[in-house]
Amino acid sequence: MVAVTQTMLVPVLKDLPRLLGTEPGNTTWVITATLLSGAVATPVIGRLGDLRGKRRMLLVSLTAMVVGALVSALTSDLTAMITGRALQGLGMGAIPLGIALMRDVLPRERLGSAMALMSSSMGVGGSLALPVAALVAQHADWHVLFYGNACLGVLCVAVTVFVVPESPIRAQGTFDVLGAVGLSAGLVLFLLPVTRAGDWGWTSGTTLGLFAAAAVVLVLWAVVELRSEAPLVDLRTAVRPAVLLTNLTSLVVGSSFLVVSLVLPQLLQLPRATGYGLGQSMVVAGLLMAPLGLVMMSTAPVHSRLAAKYGAKGTLILGMAIIAIGYGAGLGLMSAPWQSLVTVVVLGAGIGLAYSSLPALIVGAVPASETGAANGLNTLMRSIGAAVSSAVIGVVLTDTANDVHGVAMPTMHGFRLSFLIAAGAMAVGLLMALFLPRVHPPHRSAGTPAPLGGSGTPESHCPAR
């Protein structure tokens, strides 16, 4: 559902100014609001899950998403739509909460495959949402997209209420309100210029001023967190090699899904008259992109077997290598729809393996009482990587575009340069992954949902320092 929420508006993006009766620059807030609220909510809700109960906060997160979908479904007003989309962004916290909950209640032999399946499901939801949303947008009122999303959310809430057990593990301490406010402010100040710099200009006073303000706020936030007895994010844990390198690698991996999702649909839909466009309809382009998510999900059982033999580090390196190969090969596979399909399948396999490995690395490197917050931070890093890559690719495609009858048309040079940047970024990520220390997989003591620690609260050891 989280992935569907993020991608369901892609087919109608170009029509939003007309549908909402506003300027094109204003409609970008419909996407930006979801990104900003999701970035803020992910670490905050993860920490609240550690303190108050992961299932409880999962329900809060999903309910907010349903309410946001209904608000958006019932309006064509820009302000109300932005409000609804911001509420939907709160559902981003469901992913780290779900992974943390699995760590607490599942036996070790099922944990790896379950986390891999949940991580890769992000791709499935996003990929399948594209052709379905395109069909709906072509044959029904666009508000139906939000009604469908709300129904899916209600189903998720019902399953959580009646099927998902609560974790008995709780972190000690109180909620760090000051830390939450500081991190939220820093993230908004950073992500706002990242997402809007295309309109404002990367060297404009507004963009540079917000980046500078973000740096100041985040440094002050780090100082406060280091002095806090119960921080929102335990920075001492976050700078351990296993956690730090995993999060830095997540920045790169997070970009991998976005680049192909931005480039290939445009290439597929450009008219053949351009000399390089493939002339496919919006629905066909969505169907050709759908295997990206399907292959990602199919890698879950493969990941489990590989991880059992080579460890999560080994599967991460393999996945990133496949992604790099996919983008490299994709440079020469842009002249026919079937070639785009080959690129999609290869990248889906690599992204699926990499996505599945990241939660396992985090879970194996932090105490059980910090799993929610730690996975929230890791998910946040992936989101930041996606946001930054989206902005960078947007600049590349804009700067290399040709003017055709007053319309900026992306060029083959821009598409290939985007793939080349993605391959280069993946090579850098591979180097970081090679230095990851090995971590012991999370385990469960007999009769308990998670390893036992002190202070009366079940807690796992943290083997990688």
Secondary structure, 3 states (H helix, E strand, C coil): CHHHHHHCCHHHHHHHHHHHCCCHHHHHHHHHHHHHHHHHHHHHHHHHHHHHCHHHHHHHHHHHHHHHHHHHHCCCCHHHHHHHHHHHHHHHHHHHHHHHHHHHHCCHHHHHHHHHHHHHHHHHHHHHHHHHHHHHHHHCCCCHHHHHHHHHHHHHHHHHHHCCCCCCCCCCCCCCHHHHHHHHHHHHHHHHHHHHHHHHCCCCHHHHHHHHHHHHHHHHHHHHHHHCCCCCCCHHHHCCHHHHHHHHHHHHHHHHHHHHHHHHHHHHHCCHHHCCCCCCCHHHHHHHHHHHHHHHHHHHHHHHHHHHHHHHHHHHHHHHHHHHHHHHHHCCCCCCHHHHHHHHHHHHHHHHHHHHHHHHHHHCCCCHHHHHHHHHHHHHHHHHHHHHHHHHHHHHHHHCCEEECCEEECCHHHHHHHHHHHHHHHHHHHHHHHCCCCCCCCCCCCCCCCCCCCCCCCCCCCCCC
